[in-house]
């Protein structure tokens, strides 16, 4: 009798374990999200000896065109980028020495803007509603001007040919940003680049003209094809800089 009861209890326990196991596994999968695969654009590259060295500095827009730029400049240049989204000018000032390192650069193609002009909430909330009185640009225009001046001064110390890439447009409906602000920030940066005789890769004008074809709806980011088109713009500017350096 006792053995029979033990067998029945063991059977019930086994059945409960089978029923609860999927729920436990599901809970575990929720608490431990799958790791993202490393973005190949962020991976370090090995220089091909004898080729000039190019550094791309910028936010996710530049991350999008990093790989196609490398492909288009294969055999012509070693194309590097910092292993991060370079974000606003404040991050640039904090990390520029780390990004430049101790190596020689022949060309530096750089941009800051989309993260500077995006709106933040009173407690640092990202992509806040620009219409709220409590929202503010992450880096106001005058601070942006001062930061760009400092970044240009540091970049010029490298002796590299510099190329400023204009900030691409904010389309209607993009969260946390205002249509037209990119043009305002570009105007400030343009004056600084002209003063320092720095070449300009005007991707703003190109993207604005082709926005419906290459940019995602209500989004500052670009389609894969759009990123390849921006890469062509960057490559043309970089090739010219390599020729005249």
HUSUL-V748371 format. One line per field, one symbol per residue. phi: phi as a letter, one per 40 degrees, with the letter a starting at -180 (. if undefined). Layout:
BEGIN
phi->???
END
This chain:
BEGIN
phi->.cccccccccccccccccccdccccccccccbcccccdcdccccbcccdgccbbbbbiccccdcbcccccccbdgbacbbaccaccfccccdccbdccccgbccbcbbbbaaiccccccbccbgccfccccccccacdbddccddcccdcccdcccccgccbbcbccccccdgccgbbdgcdcccccccdccccccfccbcccccccccbdccbbccfaccbcdccccccccccccccdccccbc
END
